[in-house]
Amino acid sequence: MPLPPRRGKPLQLRVQRQILWVGSAAVPLRNISWVEVFRLRPAWGRAGVYFLLLVILTFLVSARLDSTDGGGPAPGVLAGFVLVVVCAVLLSSRKPVLVVEMNSASKVVLTLPTMDELRAIAGQIVYAIDHPEYEFTAVLEQHNTTNNFGSVVNMNGGRGNTGMKL
C-alpha cells in the first residue's frame, strides 16, 4: 500500500490488480459506475449572494467614509470594483475535472491543468475496467496548495469517509 501523499508532494494514481489507487486510497474497479471529464462551472447563485453582500458592505463603508472624511470614493465606483473582482474570480475558476463515481455514490474528483491529461487518465481507467490484465501508473504533480491550476484529489461520500484534500 502506498504512503499517503504529503502537501506539495507528487500523487501517484495507478491501477494494479483491478484496484484503482489514488494516493493511499483504494477503489476496486468493479465498483466504478462512471468516469467523466468536464470543466467544473462556478456556482453563480452563491456568487450572486456574495456579490450582493459585498455591494451592501461597499455602500456601508462608502457612507461611513463620506460622513467622517467629508468625501470618500463614490459608492458606484466601489460597487463597480467589487463587480469586476467577483466576475474575474468566477470566470477564472472553470477547472477541468475528472470524476470517478462508485456504486456507493462516493466519488473521486481529480483536477489537472489540462483536459487532455484528464482524458488520457480517464481512458486508461475505462480500459482497465474492460481488460483485467491492464495496469498503469500516473504521477501527478501538485503545483500549488490552493489549486489554482495544480492537481488536487477530493474524495467525498462512502462510509466513514471524511474526504482527502491535498
PyMOL commands that set and color helices and strands:
alter all, ss='L'
color gray80, all
select helices_A, chain A and resi 29-31+44-69+75-91+115-130
alter helices_A, ss='H'
color red, helices_A
select strands_A, chain A and resi 11-16+19-22+25-28+32-40+95-102+107-111+136-140+152-156
alter strands_A, ss='S'
color yellow, strands_A
deselect
rebuild
show_as cartoon
